[in-house]
Amino acid sequence: MKYEIANPNKQRSMFDLFFGDKFYDDFFIPANNWAPAVDIVDKGEKYLIKADLPGVDEKDISLEVQDGVLTIKGERKNEHEEEFDNVYRSERSYGSFLRSFNLSDIKEENIKAEYKNGILTVELPKAEEKKAKRIEIKH
């Protein structure tokens, strides 16, 4: 069965009449709304963030640190601009993404990043723990 994309003149099947458009909304991610999967691992002296970014060109990824927040943003571009006449189903997501992480205990100046085989790895060295300072109360 061929699934027609965005065809307002489409005759509705019994499946469509029973489940309605909500079926597709609940089970399929819209093509312009996606966020990469991310793993955050505590390695003792550092954290590692690994983001799955298959199909994203390295030049379309940016990392920024501002006010203790690391922001990973980028865009996966749709390489198919032809008509959808022969597409039976399209589940791959395209568009911009943005993920942010709190870096309150990180040495921001020592952050390193590597992009290889569609995986962005960000190394976040931990800052030294700040020890409590006792304040003397004067009489």
Order of alpha helices (4+ residues) and beta strands (2+ residues): alpha-alpha-beta-beta-beta-beta-beta-beta-beta
